[in-house]
Amino acid sequence: MLRCPQCGSTDLYTMIGGYGGFRYRCKQCGYIGSFVLESDEELPSPVTRPKESEEKKIAVPLWLKIVVALLVLYMLLYLLILIP
């Protein structure tokens, strides 16, 4: 069984063959090349990658949230003391 080295798909077809060797093209990701993965056993299904259009969420560490909250609280208290 042949698999694409980029996406792991089995939807490959031969573009060129003969003296120069085989070149394959993947129907899923568009990979073109002579290097493919070959195995006799059934491999797990390929991992799907997130699309580029999906927004990537940035994880803010808890310690940073606490520091920002304390800074805002300090600024509010400082303003309350200066105003009267």
mmCIF file of the N, C-alpha and C atoms, coordinates in Angstrom:
data_MODEL
# 
_entry.id   MODEL 
# 
loop_
_atom_site.group_PDB 
_atom_site.id 
_atom_site.type_symbol 
_atom_site.label_atom_id 
_atom_site.label_alt_id 
_atom_site.label_comp_id 
_atom_site.label_asym_id 
_atom_site.label_entity_id 
_atom_site.label_seq_id 
_atom_site.pdbx_PDB_ins_code 
_atom_site.Cartn_x 
_atom_site.Cartn_y 
_atom_site.Cartn_z 
_atom_site.occupancy 
_atom_site.B_iso_or_equiv 
_atom_site.pdbx_formal_charge 
_atom_site.auth_seq_id 
_atom_site.auth_comp_id 
_atom_site.auth_asym_id 
_atom_site.auth_atom_id 
_atom_site.pdbx_PDB_model_num 
ATOM 1   N N  . MET A 1 1  ? 0.853   -1.172 0.000   1.00 0.00 ? 1  MET A N  1 
ATOM 2   C CA . MET A 1 1  ? 0.000   0.000  0.000   1.00 0.00 ? 1  MET A CA 1 
ATOM 3   C C  . MET A 1 1  ? 0.902   1.239  0.000   1.00 0.00 ? 1  MET A C  1 
ATOM 4   N N  . LEU A 1 2  ? 0.616   2.156  -0.881  1.00 0.00 ? 2  LEU A N  1 
ATOM 5   C CA . LEU A 1 2  ? 1.389   3.392  -0.979  1.00 0.00 ? 2  LEU A CA 1 
ATOM 6   C C  . LEU A 1 2  ? 0.672   4.514  -0.240  1.00 0.00 ? 2  LEU A C  1 
ATOM 7   N N  . ARG A 1 3  ? 1.452   5.336  0.446   1.00 0.00 ? 3  ARG A N  1 
ATOM 8   C CA . ARG A 1 3  ? 0.913   6.489  1.178   1.00 0.00 ? 3  ARG A CA 1 
ATOM 9   C C  . ARG A 1 3  ? 1.712   7.736  0.845   1.00 0.00 ? 3  ARG A C  1 
ATOM 10  N N  . CYS A 1 4  ? 1.029   8.873  0.878   1.00 0.00 ? 4  CYS A N  1 
ATOM 11  C CA . CYS A 1 4  ? 1.664   10.164 0.647   1.00 0.00 ? 4  CYS A CA 1 
ATOM 12  C C  . CYS A 1 4  ? 2.527   10.519 1.862   1.00 0.00 ? 4  CYS A C  1 
ATOM 13  N N  . PRO A 1 5  ? 3.762   10.998 1.652   1.00 0.00 ? 5  PRO A N  1 
ATOM 14  C CA . PRO A 1 5  ? 4.609   11.355 2.793   1.00 0.00 ? 5  PRO A CA 1 
ATOM 15  C C  . PRO A 1 5  ? 4.186   12.642 3.490   1.00 0.00 ? 5  PRO A C  1 
ATOM 16  N N  . GLN A 1 6  ? 3.386   13.476 2.836   1.00 0.00 ? 6  GLN A N  1 
ATOM 17  C CA . GLN A 1 6  ? 2.964   14.731 3.455   1.00 0.00 ? 6  GLN A CA 1 
ATOM 18  C C  . GLN A 1 6  ? 1.696   14.586 4.273   1.00 0.00 ? 6  GLN A C  1 
ATOM 19  N N  . CYS A 1 7  ? 0.654   13.979 3.690   1.00 0.00 ? 7  CYS A N  1 
ATOM 20  C CA . CYS A 1 7  ? -0.629  13.923 4.400   1.00 0.00 ? 7  CYS A CA 1 
ATOM 21  C C  . CYS A 1 7  ? -1.007  12.514 4.828   1.00 0.00 ? 7  CYS A C  1 
ATOM 22  N N  . GLY A 1 8  ? -0.329  11.481 4.337   1.00 0.00 ? 8  GLY A N  1 
ATOM 23  C CA . GLY A 1 8  ? -0.624  10.109 4.720   1.00 0.00 ? 8  GLY A CA 1 
ATOM 24  C C  . GLY A 1 8  ? -1.765  9.476  3.954   1.00 0.00 ? 8  GLY A C  1 
ATOM 25  N N  . SER A 1 9  ? -2.268  10.149 2.946   1.00 0.00 ? 9  SER A N  1 
ATOM 26  C CA . SER A 1 9  ? -3.392  9.637  2.174   1.00 0.00 ? 9  SER A CA 1 
ATOM 27  C C  . SER A 1 9  ? -2.951  8.480  1.274   1.00 0.00 ? 9  SER A C  1 
ATOM 28  N N  . THR A 1 10 ? -3.909  7.610  0.940   1.00 0.00 ? 10 THR A N  1 
ATOM 29  C CA . THR A 1 10 ? -3.634  6.516  0.010   1.00 0.00 ? 10 THR A CA 1 
ATOM 30  C C  . THR A 1 10 ? -4.130  6.839  -1.391  1.00 0.00 ? 10 THR A C  1 
ATOM 31  N N  . ASP A 1 11 ? -4.645  8.035  -1.609  1.00 0.00 ? 11 ASP A N  1 
ATOM 32  C CA . ASP A 1 11 ? -5.137  8.450  -2.928  1.00 0.00 ? 11 ASP A CA 1 
ATOM 33  C C  . ASP A 1 11 ? -3.987  8.959  -3.787  1.00 0.00 ? 11 ASP A C  1 
ATOM 34  N N  . LEU A 1 12 ? -3.128  8.034  -4.233  1.00 0.00 ? 12 LEU A N  1 
ATOM 35  C CA . LEU A 1 12 ? -1.992  8.378  -5.075  1.00 0.00 ? 12 LEU A CA 1 
ATOM 36  C C  . LEU A 1 12 ? -2.192  7.779  -6.455  1.00 0.00 ? 12 LEU A C  1 
ATOM 37  N N  . TYR A 1 13 ? -1.692  8.464  -7.472  1.00 0.00 ? 13 TYR A N  1 
ATOM 38  C CA . TYR A 1 13 ? -1.676  7.857  -8.799  1.00 0.00 ? 13 TYR A CA 1 
ATOM 39  C C  . TYR A 1 13 ? -0.341  8.162  -9.457  1.00 0.00 ? 13 TYR A C  1 
ATOM 40  N N  . THR A 1 14 ? 0.044   7.298  -10.391 1.00 0.00 ? 14 THR A N  1 
ATOM 41  C CA . THR A 1 14 ? 1.329   7.406  -11.067 1.00 0.00 ? 14 THR A CA 1 
ATOM 42  C C  . THR A 1 14 ? 1.226   8.426  -12.193 1.00 0.00 ? 14 THR A C  1 
ATOM 43  N N  . MET A 1 15 ? 2.135   9.391  -12.187 1.00 0.00 ? 15 MET A N  1 
ATOM 44  C CA . MET A 1 15 ? 2.167   10.387 -13.254 1.00 0.00 ? 15 MET A CA 1 
ATOM 45  C C  . MET A 1 15 ? 3.122   9.951  -14.366 1.00 0.00 ? 15 MET A C  1 
ATOM 46  N N  . ILE A 1 16 ? 4.336   9.561  -13.988 1.00 0.00 ? 16 ILE A N  1 
ATOM 47  C CA . ILE A 1 16 ? 5.376   9.204  -14.948 1.00 0.00 ? 16 ILE A CA 1 
ATOM 48  C C  . ILE A 1 16 ? 6.007   7.899  -14.483 1.00 0.00 ? 16 ILE A C  1 
ATOM 49  N N  . GLY A 1 17 ? 6.343   7.037  -15.404 1.00 0.00 ? 17 GLY A N  1 
ATOM 50  C CA . GLY A 1 17 ? 7.027   5.795  -15.057 1.00 0.00 ? 17 GLY A CA 1 
ATOM 51  C C  . GLY A 1 17 ? 7.953   5.404  -16.197 1.00 0.00 ? 17 GLY A C  1 
ATOM 52  N N  . GLY A 1 18 ? 8.793   4.446  -15.932 1.00 0.00 ? 18 GLY A N  1 
ATOM 53  C CA . GLY A 1 18 ? 9.693   3.978  -16.975 1.00 0.00 ? 18 GLY A CA 1 
ATOM 54  C C  . GLY A 1 18 ? 11.130  4.077  -16.550 1.00 0.00 ? 18 GLY A C  1 
ATOM 55  N N  . TYR A 1 19 ? 11.993  4.491  -17.484 1.00 0.00 ? 19 TYR A N  1 
ATOM 56  C CA . TYR A 1 19 ? 13.431  4.555  -17.202 1.00 0.00 ? 19 TYR A CA 1 
ATOM 57  C C  . TYR A 1 19 ? 13.775  5.558  -16.092 1.00 0.00 ? 19 TYR A C  1 
ATOM 58  N N  . GLY A 1 20 ? 13.074  6.637  -16.048 1.00 0.00 ? 20 GLY A N  1 
ATOM 59  C CA . GLY A 1 20 ? 13.360  7.669  -15.052 1.00 0.00 ? 20 GLY A CA 1 
ATOM 60  C C  . GLY A 1 20 ? 12.801  7.366  -13.676 1.00 0.00 ? 20 GLY A C  1 
ATOM 61  N N  . GLY A 1 21 ? 12.037  6.316  -13.541 1.00 0.00 ? 21 GLY A N  1 
ATOM 62  C CA . GLY A 1 21 ? 11.414  5.992  -12.258 1.00 0.00 ? 21 GLY A CA 1 
ATOM 63  C C  . GLY A 1 21 ? 9.986   6.503  -12.214 1.00 0.00 ? 21 GLY A C  1 
ATOM 64  N N  . PHE A 1 22 ? 9.337   6.228  -11.126 1.00 0.00 ? 22 PHE A N  1 
ATOM 65  C CA . PHE A 1 22 ? 7.939   6.621  -10.973 1.00 0.00 ? 22 PHE A CA 1 
ATOM 66  C C  . PHE A 1 22 ? 7.835   7.956  -10.252 1.00 0.00 ? 22 PHE A C  1 
ATOM 67  N N  . ARG A 1 23 ? 6.864   8.746  -10.680 1.00 0.00 ? 23 ARG A N  1 
ATOM 68  C CA . ARG A 1 23 ? 6.506   9.976  -9.970  1.00 0.00 ? 23 ARG A CA 1 
ATOM 69  C C  . ARG A 1 23 ? 5.037   9.856  -9.638  1.00 0.00 ? 23 ARG A C  1 
ATOM 70  N N  . TYR A 1 24 ? 4.725   10.186 -8.401  1.00 0.00 ? 24 TYR A N  1 
ATOM 71  C CA . TYR A 1 24 ? 3.360   10.045 -7.917  1.00 0.00 ? 24 TYR A CA 1 
ATOM 72  C C  . TYR A 1 24 ? 2.772   11.412 -7.608  1.00 0.00 ? 24 TYR A C  1 
ATOM 73  N N  . ARG A 1 25 ? 1.439   11.461 -7.663  1.00 0.00 ? 25 ARG A N  1 
ATOM 74  C CA . ARG A 1 25 ? 0.725   12.684 -7.294  1.00 0.00 ? 25 ARG A CA 1 
ATOM 75  C C  . ARG A 1 25 ? -0.381  12.298 -6.325  1.00 0.00 ? 25 ARG A C  1 
ATOM 76  N N  . CYS A 1 26 ? -0.481  13.060 -5.231  1.00 0.00 ? 26 CYS A N  1 
ATOM 77  C CA . CYS A 1 26 ? -1.508  12.818 -4.220  1.00 0.00 ? 26 CYS A CA 1 
ATOM 78  C C  . CYS A 1 26 ? -2.762  13.625 -4.571  1.00 0.00 ? 26 CYS A C  1 
ATOM 79  N N  . LYS A 1 27 ? -3.906  12.976 -4.547  1.00 0.00 ? 27 LYS A N  1 
ATOM 80  C CA . LYS A 1 27 ? -5.162  13.660 -4.856  1.00 0.00 ? 27 LYS A CA 1 
ATOM 81  C C  . LYS A 1 27 ? -5.625  14.548 -3.710  1.00 0.00 ? 27 LYS A C  1 
ATOM 82  N N  . GLN A 1 28 ? -5.198  14.243 -2.493  1.00 0.00 ? 28 GLN A N  1 
ATOM 83  C CA . GLN A 1 28 ? -5.649  15.005 -1.324  1.00 0.00 ? 28 GLN A CA 1 
ATOM 84  C C  . GLN A 1 28 ? -4.907  16.332 -1.172  1.00 0.00 ? 28 GLN A C  1 
ATOM 85  N N  . CYS A 1 29 ? -3.547  16.274 -1.128  1.00 0.00 ? 29 CYS A N  1 
ATOM 86  C CA . CYS A 1 29 ? -2.780  17.489 -0.833  1.00 0.00 ? 29 CYS A CA 1 
ATOM 87  C C  . CYS A 1 29 ? -2.024  18.044 -2.040  1.00 0.00 ? 29 CYS A C  1 
ATOM 88  N N  . GLY A 1 30 ? -1.971  17.292 -3.138  1.00 0.00 ? 30 GLY A N  1 
ATOM 89  C CA . GLY A 1 30 ? -1.295  17.785 -4.324  1.00 0.00 ? 30 GLY A CA 1 
ATOM 90  C C  . GLY A 1 30 ? 0.196   17.495 -4.376  1.00 0.00 ? 30 GLY A C  1 
ATOM 91  N N  . TYR A 1 31 ? 0.699   16.677 -3.462  1.00 0.00 ? 31 TYR A N  1 
ATOM 92  C CA . TYR A 1 31 ? 2.129   16.325 -3.439  1.00 0.00 ? 31 TYR A CA 1 
ATOM 93  C C  . TYR A 1 31 ? 2.510   15.653 -4.751  1.00 0.00 ? 31 TYR A C  1 
ATOM 94  N N  . ILE A 1 32 ? 3.652   16.047 -5.301  1.00 0.00 ? 32 ILE A N  1 
ATOM 95  C CA . ILE A 1 32 ? 4.201   15.409 -6.497  1.00 0.00 ? 32 ILE A CA 1 
ATOM 96  C C  . ILE A 1 32 ? 5.637   15.033 -6.185  1.00 0.00 ? 32 ILE A C  1 
ATOM 97  N N  . GLY A 1 33 ? 5.973   13.761 -6.356  1.00 0.00 ? 33 GLY A N  1 
ATOM 98  C CA . GLY A 1 33 ? 7.338   13.327 -6.100  1.00 0.00 ? 33 GLY A CA 1 
ATOM 99  C C  . GLY A 1 33 ? 7.488   11.836 -6.252  1.00 0.00 ? 33 GLY A C  1 
ATOM 100 N N  . SER A 1 34 ? 8.735   11.402 -6.201  1.00 0.00 ? 34 SER A N  1 
ATOM 101 C CA . SER A 1 34 ? 9.010   9.976  -6.344  1.00 0.00 ? 34 SER A CA 1 
ATOM 102 C C  . SER A 1 34 ? 9.077   9.273  -4.992  1.00 0.00 ? 34 SER A C  1 
ATOM 103 N N  . PHE A 1 35 ? 9.163   10.022 -3.899  1.00 0.00 ? 35 PHE A N  1 
ATOM 104 C CA . PHE A 1 35 ? 9.225   9.423  -2.570  1.00 0.00 ? 35 PHE A CA 1 
ATOM 105 C C  . PHE A 1 35 ? 7.820   9.214  -2.032  1.00 0.00 ? 35 PHE A C  1 
ATOM 106 N N  . VAL A 1 36 ? 7.474   7.965  -1.751  1.00 0.00 ? 36 VAL A N  1 
ATOM 107 C CA . VAL A 1 36 ? 6.203   7.626  -1.124  1.00 0.00 ? 36 VAL A CA 1 
ATOM 108 C C  . VAL A 1 36 ? 6.471   6.583  -0.048  1.00 0.00 ? 36 VAL A C  1 
ATOM 109 N N  . LEU A 1 37 ? 5.543   6.441  0.875   1.00 0.00 ? 37 LEU A N  1 
ATOM 110 C CA . LEU A 1 37 ? 5.648   5.449  1.936   1.00 0.00 ? 37 LEU A CA 1 
ATOM 111 C C  . LEU A 1 37 ? 4.967   4.169  1.463   1.00 0.00 ? 37 LEU A C  1 
ATOM 112 N N  . GLU A 1 38 ? 5.648   3.052  1.646   1.00 0.00 ? 38 GLU A N  1 
ATOM 113 C CA . GLU A 1 38 ? 5.100   1.770  1.214   1.00 0.00 ? 38 GLU A CA 1 
ATOM 114 C C  . GLU A 1 38 ? 5.135   0.794  2.385   1.00 0.00 ? 38 GLU A C  1 
ATOM 115 N N  . SER A 1 39 ? 4.015   0.091  2.605   1.00 0.00 ? 39 SER A N  1 
ATOM 116 C CA . SER A 1 39 ? 3.968   -0.894 3.685   1.00 0.00 ? 39 SER A CA 1 
ATOM 117 C C  . SER A 1 39 ? 2.989   -1.999 3.318   1.00 0.00 ? 39 SER A C  1 
ATOM 118 N N  . ASP A 1 40 ? 3.202   -3.153 3.915   1.00 0.00 ? 40 ASP A N  1 
ATOM 119 C CA . ASP A 1 40 ? 2.312   -4.286 3.683   1.00 0.00 ? 40 ASP A CA 1 
ATOM 120 C C  . ASP A 1 40 ? 1.129   -4.286 4.637   1.00 0.00 ? 40 ASP A C  1 
ATOM 121 N N  . GLU A 1 41 ? 1.283   -3.635 5.764   1.00 0.00 ? 41 GLU A N  1 
ATOM 122 C CA . GLU A 1 41 ? 0.227   -3.634 6.771   1.00 0.00 ? 41 GLU A CA 1 
ATOM 123 C C  . GLU A 1 41 ? -0.631  -2.384 6.665   1.00 0.00 ? 41 GLU A C  1 
ATOM 124 N N  . GLU A 1 42 ? -1.820  -2.480 7.198   1.00 0.00 ? 42 GLU A N  1 
ATOM 125 C CA . GLU A 1 42 ? -2.750  -1.356 7.204   1.00 0.00 ? 42 GLU A CA 1 
ATOM 126 C C  . GLU A 1 42 ? -2.312  -0.343 8.264   1.00 0.00 ? 42 GLU A C  1 
ATOM 127 N N  . LEU A 1 43 ? -2.094  0.874  7.860   1.00 0.00 ? 43 LEU A N  1 
ATOM 128 C CA . LEU A 1 43 ? -1.675  1.930  8.776   1.00 0.00 ? 43 LEU A CA 1 
ATOM 129 C C  . LEU A 1 43 ? -2.898  2.692  9.261   1.00 0.00 ? 43 LEU A C  1 
ATOM 130 N N  . PRO A 1 44 ? -2.799  3.363  10.410  1.00 0.00 ? 44 PRO A N  1 
ATOM 131 C CA . PRO A 1 44 ? -3.934  4.169  10.873  1.00 0.00 ? 44 PRO A CA 1 
ATOM 132 C C  . PRO A 1 44 ? -4.236  5.291  9.893   1.00 0.00 ? 44 PRO A C  1 
ATOM 133 N N  . SER A 1 45 ? -5.449  5.770  9.935   1.00 0.00 ? 45 SER A N  1 
ATOM 134 C CA . SER A 1 45 ? -5.852  6.834  9.019   1.00 0.00 ? 45 SER A CA 1 
ATOM 135 C C  . SER A 1 45 ? -5.021  8.088  9.263   1.00 0.00 ? 45 SER A C  1 
ATOM 136 N N  . PRO A 1 46 ? -4.798  8.889  8.220   1.00 0.00 ? 46 PRO A N  1 
ATOM 137 C CA . PRO A 1 46 ? -3.968  10.083 8.371   1.00 0.00 ? 46 PRO A CA 1 
ATOM 138 C C  . PRO A 1 46 ? -4.606  11.102 9.289   1.00 0.00 ? 46 PRO A C  1 
ATOM 139 N N  . VAL A 1 47 ? -3.767  11.870 9.950   1.00 0.00 ? 47 VAL A N  1 
ATOM 140 C CA . VAL A 1 47 ? -4.223  12.918 10.851  1.00 0.00 ? 47 VAL A CA 1 
ATOM 141 C C  . VAL A 1 47 ? -4.624  14.121 10.016  1.00 0.00 ? 47 VAL A C  1 
ATOM 142 N N  . THR A 1 48 ? -5.794  14.656 10.287  1.00 0.00 ? 48 THR A N  1 
ATOM 143 C CA . THR A 1 48 ? -6.235  15.833 9.547   1.00 0.00 ? 48 THR A CA 1 
ATOM 144 C C  . THR A 1 48 ? -5.636  17.077 10.177  1.00 0.00 ? 48 THR A C  1 
ATOM 145 N N  . ARG A 1 49 ? -5.119  17.925 9.343   1.00 0.00 ? 49 ARG A N  1 
ATOM 146 C CA . ARG A 1 49 ? -4.533  19.176 9.811   1.00 0.00 ? 49 ARG A CA 1 
ATOM 147 C C  . ARG A 1 49 ? -5.581  20.271 9.791   1.00 0.00 ? 49 ARG A C  1 
ATOM 148 N N  . PRO A 1 50 ? -5.508  21.220 10.728  1.00 0.00 ? 50 PRO A N  1 
ATOM 149 C CA . PRO A 1 50 ? -6.484  22.321 10.705  1.00 0.00 ? 50 PRO A CA 1 
ATOM 150 C C  . PRO A 1 50 ? -6.257  23.203 9.480   1.00 0.00 ? 50 PRO A C  1 
ATOM 151 N N  . LYS A 1 51 ? -7.329  23.727 8.970   1.00 0.00 ? 51 LYS A N  1 
ATOM 152 C CA . LYS A 1 51 ? -7.228  24.610 7.812   1.00 0.00 ? 51 LYS A CA 1 
ATOM 153 C C  . LYS A 1 51 ? -6.576  25.923 8.208   1.00 0.00 ? 51 LYS A C  1 
ATOM 154 N N  . GLU A 1 52 ? -5.929  26.558 7.217   1.00 0.00 ? 52 GLU A N  1 
ATOM 155 C CA . GLU A 1 52 ? -5.231  27.813 7.495   1.00 0.00 ? 52 GLU A CA 1 
ATOM 156 C C  . GLU A 1 52 ? -6.203  28.935 7.833   1.00 0.00 ? 52 GLU A C  1 
ATOM 157 N N  . SER A 1 53 ? -7.442  28.827 7.355   1.00 0.00 ? 53 SER A N  1 
ATOM 158 C CA . SER A 1 53 ? -8.404  29.905 7.593   1.00 0.00 ? 53 SER A CA 1 
ATOM 159 C C  . SER A 1 53 ? -8.928  29.913 9.031   1.00 0.00 ? 53 SER A C  1 
ATOM 160 N N  . GLU A 1 54 ? -8.795  28.784 9.733   1.00 0.00 ? 54 GLU A N  1 
ATOM 161 C CA . GLU A 1 54 ? -9.255  28.736 11.114  1.00 0.00 ? 54 GLU A CA 1 
ATOM 162 C C  . GLU A 1 54 ? -8.345  29.584 11.996  1.00 0.00 ? 54 GLU A C  1 
ATOM 163 N N  . GLU A 1 55 ? -8.965  30.308 12.918  1.00 0.00 ? 55 GLU A N  1 
ATOM 164 C CA . GLU A 1 55 ? -8.183  31.152 13.816  1.00 0.00 ? 55 GLU A CA 1 
ATOM 165 C C  . GLU A 1 55 ? -7.475  30.289 14.848  1.00 0.00 ? 55 GLU A C  1 
ATOM 166 N N  . LYS A 1 56 ? -6.252  30.653 15.127  1.00 0.00 ? 56 LYS A N  1 
ATOM 167 C CA . LYS A 1 56 ? -5.496  29.942 16.154  1.00 0.00 ? 56 LYS A CA 1 
ATOM 168 C C  . LYS A 1 56 ? -5.706  30.670 17.474  1.00 0.00 ? 56 LYS A C  1 
ATOM 169 N N  . LYS A 1 57 ? -6.090  29.914 18.484  1.00 0.00 ? 57 LYS A N  1 
ATOM 170 C CA . LYS A 1 57 ? -6.322  30.502 19.793  1.00 0.00 ? 57 LYS A CA 1 
ATOM 171 C C  . LYS A 1 57 ? -4.998  30.564 20.545  1.00 0.00 ? 57 LYS A C  1 
ATOM 172 N N  . ILE A 1 58 ? -4.764  31.691 21.184  1.00 0.00 ? 58 ILE A N  1 
ATOM 173 C CA . ILE A 1 58 ? -3.544  31.882 21.963  1.00 0.00 ? 58 ILE A CA 1 
ATOM 174 C C  . ILE A 1 58 ? -3.892  31.654 23.423  1.00 0.00 ? 58 ILE A C  1 
ATOM 175 N N  . ALA A 1 59 ? -3.188  30.747 24.052  1.00 0.00 ? 59 ALA A N  1 
ATOM 176 C CA . ALA A 1 59 ? -3.425  30.451 25.464  1.00 0.00 ? 59 ALA A CA 1 
ATOM 177 C C  . ALA A 1 59 ? -2.619  31.440 26.310  1.00 0.00 ? 59 ALA A C  1 
ATOM 178 N N  . VAL A 1 60 ? -3.331  32.171 27.160  1.00 0.00 ? 60 VAL A N  1 
ATOM 179 C CA . VAL A 1 60 ? -2.680  33.121 28.061  1.00 0.00 ? 60 VAL A CA 1 
ATOM 180 C C  . VAL A 1 60 ? -2.444  32.419 29.391  1.00 0.00 ? 60 VAL A C  1 
ATOM 181 N N  . PRO A 1 61 ? -1.214  32.410 29.861  1.00 0.00 ? 61 PRO A N  1 
ATOM 182 C CA . PRO A 1 61 ? -0.936  31.731 31.133  1.00 0.00 ? 61 PRO A CA 1 
ATOM 183 C C  . PRO A 1 61 ? -1.679  32.384 32.300  1.00 0.00 ? 61 PRO A C  1 
ATOM 184 N N  . LEU A 1 62 ? -2.003  31.563 33.297  1.00 0.00 ? 62 LEU A N  1 
ATOM 185 C CA . LEU A 1 62 ? -2.749  32.043 34.459  1.00 0.00 ? 62 LEU A CA 1 
ATOM 186 C C  . LEU A 1 62 ? -1.971  33.101 35.220  1.00 0.00 ? 62 LEU A C  1 
ATOM 187 N N  . TRP A 1 63 ? -0.652  32.944 35.346  1.00 0.00 ? 63 TRP A N  1 
ATOM 188 C CA . TRP A 1 63 ? 0.142   33.907 36.099  1.00 0.00 ? 63 TRP A CA 1 
ATOM 189 C C  . TRP A 1 63 ? 0.089   35.287 35.436  1.00 0.00 ? 63 TRP A C  1 
ATOM 190 N N  . LEU A 1 64 ? 0.012   35.315 34.107  1.00 0.00 ? 64 LEU A N  1 
ATOM 191 C CA . LEU A 1 64 ? -0.063  36.596 33.401  1.00 0.00 ? 64 LEU A CA 1 
ATOM 192 C C  . LEU A 1 64 ? -1.412  37.265 33.639  1.00 0.00 ? 64 LEU A C  1 
ATOM 193 N N  . LYS A 1 65 ? -2.472  36.474 33.683  1.00 0.00 ? 65 LYS A N  1 
ATOM 194 C CA . LYS A 1 65 ? -3.791  37.026 33.976  1.00 0.00 ? 65 LYS A CA 1 
ATOM 195 C C  . LYS A 1 65 ? -3.831  37.628 35.372  1.00 0.00 ? 65 LYS A C  1 
ATOM 196 N N  . ILE A 1 66 ? -3.210  36.943 36.347  1.00 0.00 ? 66 ILE A N  1 
ATOM 197 C CA . ILE A 1 66 ? -3.180  37.436 37.727  1.00 0.00 ? 66 ILE A CA 1 
ATOM 198 C C  . ILE A 1 66 ? -2.385  38.728 37.822  1.00 0.00 ? 66 ILE A C  1 
ATOM 199 N N  . VAL A 1 67 ? -1.243  38.799 37.141  1.00 0.00 ? 67 VAL A N  1 
ATOM 200 C CA . VAL A 1 67 ? -0.417  40.015 37.168  1.00 0.00 ? 67 VAL A CA 1 
ATOM 201 C C  . VAL A 1 67 ? -1.170  41.189 36.567  1.00 0.00 ? 67 VAL A C  1 
ATOM 202 N N  . VAL A 1 68 ? -1.866  40.977 35.470  1.00 0.00 ? 68 VAL A N  1 
ATOM 203 C CA . VAL A 1 68 ? -2.628  42.060 34.832  1.00 0.00 ? 68 VAL A CA 1 
ATOM 204 C C  . VAL A 1 68 ? -3.772  42.499 35.741  1.00 0.00 ? 68 VAL A C  1 
ATOM 205 N N  . ALA A 1 69 ? -4.470  41.547 36.370  1.00 0.00 ? 69 ALA A N  1 
ATOM 206 C CA . ALA A 1 69 ? -5.564  41.896 37.271  1.00 0.00 ? 69 ALA A CA 1 
ATOM 207 C C  . ALA A 1 69 ? -5.051  42.709 38.456  1.00 0.00 ? 69 ALA A C  1 
ATOM 208 N N  . LEU A 1 70 ? -3.911  42.317 39.043  1.00 0.00 ? 70 LEU A N  1 
ATOM 209 C CA . LEU A 1 70 ? -3.335  43.079 40.158  1.00 0.00 ? 70 LEU A CA 1 
ATOM 210 C C  . LEU A 1 70 ? -2.892  44.465 39.715  1.00 0.00 ? 70 LEU A C  1 
ATOM 211 N N  . LEU A 1 71 ? -2.359  44.580 38.532  1.00 0.00 ? 71 LEU A N  1 
ATOM 212 C CA . LEU A 1 71 ? -1.933  45.883 38.014  1.00 0.00 ? 71 LEU A CA 1 
ATOM 213 C C  . LEU A 1 71 ? -3.133  46.812 37.816  1.00 0.00 ? 71 LEU A C  1 
ATOM 214 N N  . VAL A 1 72 ? -4.208  46.284 37.274  1.00 0.00 ? 72 VAL A N  1 
ATOM 215 C CA . VAL A 1 72 ? -5.421  47.090 37.082  1.00 0.00 ? 72 VAL A CA 1 
ATOM 216 C C  . VAL A 1 72 ? -5.993  47.503 38.432  1.00 0.00 ? 72 VAL A C  1 
ATOM 217 N N  . LEU A 1 73 ? -6.022  46.587 39.392  1.00 0.00 ? 73 LEU A N  1 
ATOM 218 C CA . LEU A 1 73 ? -6.513  46.902 40.725  1.00 0.00 ? 73 LEU A CA 1 
ATOM 219 C C  . LEU A 1 73 ? -5.654  47.982 41.387  1.00 0.00 ? 73 LEU A C  1 
ATOM 220 N N  . TYR A 1 74 ? -4.337  47.875 41.243  1.00 0.00 ? 74 TYR A N  1 
ATOM 221 C CA . TYR A 1 74 ? -3.420  48.873 41.798  1.00 0.00 ? 74 TYR A CA 1 
ATOM 222 C C  . TYR A 1 74 ? -3.673  50.243 41.175  1.00 0.00 ? 74 TYR A C  1 
ATOM 223 N N  . MET A 1 75 ? -3.873  50.291 39.863  1.00 0.00 ? 75 MET A N  1 
ATOM 224 C CA . MET A 1 75 ? -4.111  51.571 39.187  1.00 0.00 ? 75 MET A CA 1 
ATOM 225 C C  . MET A 1 75 ? -5.432  52.187 39.635  1.00 0.00 ? 75 MET A C  1 
ATOM 226 N N  . LEU A 1 76 ? -6.470  51.356 39.808  1.00 0.00 ? 76 LEU A N  1 
ATOM 227 C CA . LEU A 1 76 ? -7.758  51.874 40.275  1.00 0.00 ? 76 LEU A CA 1 
ATOM 228 C C  . LEU A 1 76 ? -7.651  52.429 41.688  1.00 0.00 ? 76 LEU A C  1 
ATOM 229 N N  . LEU A 1 77 ? -6.975  51.730 42.573  1.00 0.00 ? 77 LEU A N  1 
ATOM 230 C CA . LEU A 1 77 ? -6.790  52.222 43.941  1.00 0.00 ? 77 LEU A CA 1 
ATOM 231 C C  . LEU A 1 77 ? -5.956  53.497 43.961  1.00 0.00 ? 77 LEU A C  1 
ATOM 232 N N  . TYR A 1 78 ? -4.941  53.570 43.130  1.00 0.00 ? 78 TYR A N  1 
ATOM 233 C CA . TYR A 1 78 ? -4.097  54.752 43.050  1.00 0.00 ? 78 TYR A CA 1 
ATOM 234 C C  . TYR A 1 78 ? -4.908  55.957 42.571  1.00 0.00 ? 78 TYR A C  1 
ATOM 235 N N  . LEU A 1 79 ? -5.775  55.752 41.594  1.00 0.00 ? 79 LEU A N  1 
ATOM 236 C CA . LEU A 1 79 ? -6.621  56.843 41.099  1.00 0.00 ? 79 LEU A CA 1 
ATOM 237 C C  . LEU A 1 79 ? -7.643  57.276 42.149  1.00 0.00 ? 79 LEU A C  1 
ATOM 238 N N  . LEU A 1 80 ? -8.187  56.344 42.899  1.00 0.00 ? 80 LEU A N  1 
ATOM 239 C CA . LEU A 1 80 ? -9.168  56.688 43.932  1.00 0.00 ? 80 LEU A CA 1 
ATOM 240 C C  . LEU A 1 80 ? -8.520  57.495 45.057  1.00 0.00 ? 80 LEU A C  1 
ATOM 241 N N  . ILE A 1 81 ? -7.271  57.237 45.360  1.00 0.00 ? 81 ILE A N  1 
ATOM 242 C CA . ILE A 1 81 ? -6.569  57.972 46.424  1.00 0.00 ? 81 ILE A CA 1 
ATOM 243 C C  . ILE A 1 81 ? -6.219  59.379 45.952  1.00 0.00 ? 81 ILE A C  1 
ATOM 244 N N  . LEU A 1 82 ? -5.864  59.563 44.703  1.00 0.00 ? 82 LEU A N  1 
ATOM 245 C CA . LEU A 1 82 ? -5.456  60.867 44.188  1.00 0.00 ? 82 LEU A CA 1 
ATOM 246 C C  . LEU A 1 82 ? -6.646  61.786 43.915  1.00 0.00 ? 82 LEU A C  1 
ATOM 247 N N  . ILE A 1 83 ? -7.801  61.254 43.582  1.00 0.00 ? 83 ILE A N  1 
ATOM 248 C CA . ILE A 1 83 ? -8.943  62.099 43.203  1.00 0.00 ? 83 ILE A CA 1 
ATOM 249 C C  . ILE A 1 83 ? -9.499  62.886 44.380  1.00 0.00 ? 83 ILE A C  1 
ATOM 250 N N  . PRO A 1 84 ? -9.719  62.370 45.577  1.00 0.00 ? 84 PRO A N  1 
ATOM 251 C CA . PRO A 1 84 ? -10.341 63.167 46.650  1.00 0.00 ? 84 PRO A CA 1 
ATOM 252 C C  . PRO A 1 84 ? -9.426  64.208 47.149  1.00 0.00 ? 84 PRO A C  1 
# 
